[in-house]
Amino acid sequence: MTSGIRFDRVSVAYGKNVVLDSLDLTVEPGEVMALLGPSGSGKTTALRAVAGFVQPVAGRVLIGDRDVTGLPPHRRGIGMVVQQYALFPHMRVSENVAFGLKAQKAPRREIPGRVAEALEMTGMAAYAGRYPRELSGGQQQRVAIARALAIRPGVLLLDEPLSALDAQLRSGMLAELARLHRELPDVSILYVTHDQVEALTLADRIAVMDRARLRDCGSPQELYRRPRTEFTASFVGNANLLPVTVGSGVGSGVVSFAGTELEVPTGEVAPGATATLCVRPHLVGLGDGPNALRGTVAEVQWRGSTHRLYVDVAGHRVKADVRELRETPGLGDEVTLHFAVEDALLLPAGADGGVVAEVPGV
């Protein structure tokens, strides 16, 4: 079955309320694309438009080379997994997995083999005779994935599939999904999540959504290391975003932050322009060093292997993730933070996440 998904300027609205605005995005065959964004950003609406559960008011949805915009869900050749599992409680595991095959009127003689194949792939072969109530949450999710895979879809839609699991189960399922992707290299996966760790772990590319629009798109490494907007910087990972004014000169130069001069790569930002300085908290050190910022400790959080320091610097809260400290500074103590020139990124003023053209696949 031909894989790949194409959103061709897709818009969805309920009355005057636009919930997806001119989405233009391609998921390549065999690619894992994560739709990442806060609640209400439009990511689940986009997935439901592919599934056929919502009808666009404008634009087209294509799966492979087929325009499926007007087709009902059962004719689109997709597999879908949602966070509530949606297993039938009166059916055994094998019957749940066979449900989609029967709905598609697969040859009766093929169904047992394809059910066994899907259960084996998800590590649930030994539980074929059990009912959903006899399974853990993680096992139920595996069955839901097996049911989606049994129909051998060209496209697999995952809508917050791990959000109902606890942290340990979620970590295990992330590894399982990564393994499944390696075993199914021709299946395109559209993965909706608000969890940045899931997106960074699984996705070949991430489409960042906010307020019904696509704000940024690129590989996890691109979006984390070189975000193009303040929204991307703050939502993909965590970031210190500080207002600065660019000094004279072009290229690697100087910016002024609250009266302190800092050396950062200024790129093509014009001298004298206002901009936003982006530095990831784990790249901020404690103590003397280049680009020193002095402030007072507002909060200290112990996170096991690290301490998160919140330091007030000239009225701005700067975060620093440092290796676990034997002695932590007290609230109100004066400290010095620093960061390397190469660890800073300058975002032009107004880089707030307007609609962007997507970045080609990697």
C-alpha positions, 0 to 999 in steps of 0.5 A: 500500500502506498505510504506518505501523507500530504496536507495541502493547505488544509483548514478545519473550522467549527462555525467561525472557530478555525481549529486548523489553519491552512496546514501545508505539510508532507510526511514522507513514506516511512517517516515518523512525523511528530505533531507537537504542541500545547492543548488546542494547537490543532495537532489532533484535528490534523490527525483526525483529518487524515483519519476521516473523522473531521472534514476540511472546509478547505484544502486536500488530504492525500495518502500516497497519491490518493486524494482521500479528503472525501473518503470515509475512514474505512476506505483510507487504509490507515491504522489508528491508536488513541490514548484510551485504547478503545478495546472491546471489553467482551472480546479476547485479545485475539478477537480485538486484533482481528476486528479491523481485519473482519471489518475490511472483509479480509479472507477468513483463512488469512485472519489467524495468521495476521493476528498472530503476526501482529501480536508477535510483533508487539510482544503480546502473543502469550496473551491472545486468550485474555480479556482486556480487564486481565491486562495492564495499561501497557499491555492494553496499549500493545494490543491496540497497536497490534490491532492497528498493525494487523491490517498492514496499513501504509499509514499509522496514526498515533494520538497521544498513545502513551499519555495514560501510562505511568513514567516507567511504562511510557519509557518502555513503550517508547523503546517498543515504538522505536523498535516497531518503526525499525521493523516497519520501514515502509509505514508512515507514522503521524504521532500526536503528542504534547510531550517533547521527550516523546517527539525528540525520541521517536520522530524523524521530523517534528512539526510544531503547532500552536494556535491552529497553525504550523509554527516550525518544522525540522529534525529534532536536532535542528529544532533543539539546537537551532530553533527559528522562533521563540515558541519553538525554543521554549516548547522543544526543550527548555530555554532562557529567552533574554531581550538584548540589543545588538551592538556594532559589527556583523557576525560574531559580535556583542549584545547588551543585556540589562547593561551587561555586554555579552559576546554571542554570534549575531549572524545577520541581525542588524547592528542596533536591532533588538533581538532575543538571546536563547541559551539552553539551561544545561549550557549555563554554568555556575561560577566565573566564566565567559559571558558572566551574569550576576544575580540572586538565587530565587529557587533551587530544585533538586532533580536527582543527578542535577540541580535546577537553579532559578536566578534573578538577573536584572529582573529576568529569571535565568535557569541553569541546570548544573550537576548535582551540588554538594552544597547548594546556594541559599535563597537570596544568595548572590551567584554568577552564571556563565555560558560559552559564546558557541552555546548562544543563539540569537533570534530576531525580534518578532520571531514569534512563530508565524506560519512557516514553510516546512523544512525538507525531509532529512 
